[in-house]
Structures are given as structure tokens and as C-alpha cells.
């Protein structure tokens, strides 16, 4: 069974204040005409000691963005650059969000409260700094299911409807507005390092490396890794390990993020910022989520390569501090780390005990062939064959010798698996939009939590901050 987040007292710890003078700009939240609490994460509010806060106070802090006690006195919009669909853009940053607070959880991990849709900042460019309520609902659904499927993801912490009418080209307008707060391990992106390197801010770049190593510690590089004592090399190895696991988790979940730009890559290997995401309706490596991804750069099957390419841009940024050879050696670990995490996570979701890389890779190949031939996706496959059951043909041969890894759970006796195809997402939004009926969303979140409880905790390597 999946572990619940451990309760903790409120422990404010705005560590980013030490580097705030050059990593961001203080901003103010917009004054919205209305504040109606639509979602409060009751699994995670206790993890940062905010579970006893009333809904009224919740709206004050996560809708009006009044500072939390002993935390950041003013929100901080972070500065970064990024490759967007492989085109470098120096004109970006937190354009409709900011870092609002930092707190420790029961394990002492530093967690960030960041926002989406909280108003314009110096980096909004031509945008209005707002978020549609539909976008917020979609982010709730994405983060809840990803968490249940063991993906290291930001958590949707709060959604407050804000009473404005927004106009968007990609959905019927005018449409309702919202401010969303997400809980994550870090606001620091690969694009943050790119900006400092591009601007020649070498001292700040080194300070950011030290900040990340201190606040997001991980195991040291392998004993034979060149330059392993250099801070930038240590951070590069940690980023490779964490993002290789993220890539594997996307594939096992059957999830397509859609916009894997370097400004959407978190240094802690945590998935976040959900726009045009999709889950696979059937096993198709060419399936894309974003209508504007005309060449399939971020299609389902190309996600691992995209993430590795982004890590290459981190290495280029860190080259300002260290020699290239040890950075390349760290980057070369991505493939083996990805494969190890693929087999580990695949066997976990299938509910069987792994038998080693060679056997487990053969099992994955047979599973992919089964899904292609049956024209269905991972949700159905993992549900029908949980524990190695119901297999025939090449899949049965590949599963020969595998043992169930957990006791049978009543969840797997259901006729259908929990899934999140686009038709259901649209149906949930339609009930909210037309009838202000939030019961369907609440029921879906409850069903997703049941799936997470049945799956239990995903296996993650030591360097992953999950």
C-alpha cells in the first residue's frame, strides 16, 4: 500500500532568500475580484503543517497570497532562459507564477510553494499572467494520477477560482479563471543555469550549484567517475540519475508531457507544469500531446531522448565551471540509468518480481508487442496482466519464471482500470463548466487515490527526491 505523506509541524525555511537578489525579482500578486476555494490537497497539507488552517485562511494565503508566517515577505518571480522546442529563448522567466513560500516536511526536505495564474510579472511578455479554471482542473487530474502511478511530480496544492473572464485561442472563450498553487521540491530549472551561463555570471552559477547540492542532497558519483569531487560534477551526476528515472516513469505510466523544454526541466528530476498532456489511448510511440508539436519532437517515444538532450544543455552550462570530459562521462550514464529504472518501474507496475536486466528487458519487449497487436494502452495492459496473470503467446513465454511481488489486492478484480483519456477529462470539465458540478472531479480523485493505494510505493533509486 502507498505510504501517506507524514504529518509535520509548520516549518518555514525560506532558504532561497540567500540568493534571491540575483535569481529572481520580488513581485506582487494580482488583486482578483473573487476567491472561491475549489481544491485543497488534504493528502499534502498535513505534510507541511497547514492541515489545521481554516478554508478562509487557506484562501487568504493561496488565493490572495498573503505571506505565510516567517516565510518569504514578498513573492519571488524567478529568472531563467530555455530551449523551447530546441530554439533558445532568453526572454522567459516566471511569467504567470512565482515562488511564494518554502517549508520543510517531516523528513527535513525543503519544499517550495509555487503558483500558476497569480498575475503578471516582468517576464509575462504579451501574456495576461492568468490561468484558466479548465487548466487548473487539468493540472489536478494530471498530478493526482501521476503521483498514484509513482511519477515524481509536483503536487497540486490549492486551486482558487478568481472570477475573471479569460480569452484563449485554444478553448471556448470567455472562460473562467483560477489561481493554482503547487507543492514541489524545487523551483530551479535547467533554464536557470542556462541564464547564468549565458550572462557570464560565473560566481552566481557556482553559488547555484552549491545551493542545489545543499538543499537537494543525493549520493556521490560512482567511484570511478572523473572529477567526482567537483561540485558541478556531483550535481550533473545527480541530475542525470533523477531525470533518467523521470523519463522511465513517463514511459511506464504511458504519459506524454507535451512540452519538455529546458525551462520545464526541474533540477530535482520532478515533473511539473502541465499544459497539453495526454495519456496514451493505445501503445503508439509517435503519439503527441501538443497540437503545435508538428514534428513530434516530444512524442511519447521520444521523451527519453528529449530529456537527455536537455541534460546536455545543463552540461553545456556547467562547462563554464569545469572541464567537459567529466560532464560528458556523467551524461553518458543516462542510458544505463534509464534502462535500470525502466525495468524496475515496469516490474513494479506489473506486480512481478524482477529477474535481472536481460530477462526484464525481454519482458518489456513482449509487453510492447502485446499492446501494439491488441491496440490498447498501458492502463489496460497492466490491469489485465497484474501479477503475471492472463498472459498468452509470447507474453506468457516472457513471463515464465516471474513471481507476483505483492499479495493480491481487490482493486485488480475490477472490470476496468483507472485511466485518464482525453474524453473523460473533457467530460469532467463539461460538468464543472455547464453545471458547476464538482462531484465528478472529487469522485475521480478518490478513484485515483484507490489506484495509488493498490499499487503501493514505486521503487526509486537513492538519488531521487520522491
Buried (B, 14 or more C-beta within 10 A) or exposed (E): EBEEBEEBEBBBBBBBEEBBEBBBBEBEBBEBEEBEBBBBBEBBBBBBBBBEBEEEEBBBBBBBBEBBEEBBEBBBBBBBBBBBBEEEBEEBBBBBBBBBBBBBBBEEBBBBBBBBBBBBBEBBEEEBBBBBBBBBBBBBBBBBBBBBBBBBBBBBBBBBBBEBEBEBEEEEEEBBBBBBBBBBBBBBBBBBBBBBBBBEBEEBBBBBBBBBBEBBEBEEBEEEBBBBEBBBBBBBBBBBBBBBBBBBBBBBBBBBBBBBBBBBBBBBBBBBBBBBBBBBBBBBBEBBBBEEBEEBBBBBBBBBBBBBBBBBBBBBBBBBBBEEEBBBBBBEBBEEBBBBBBBBBBBBBBBBBBBEBEBBBBBBEBBBBBBEEBEBBBBBBBBBBBBBEEBEEBBBEBBEEBEBBBEEBEBBEEEEBBBBBEEBBEEBBEBBBEEEEBEBBEEBBEBBBBBBBBBBEBBBBEBBBB
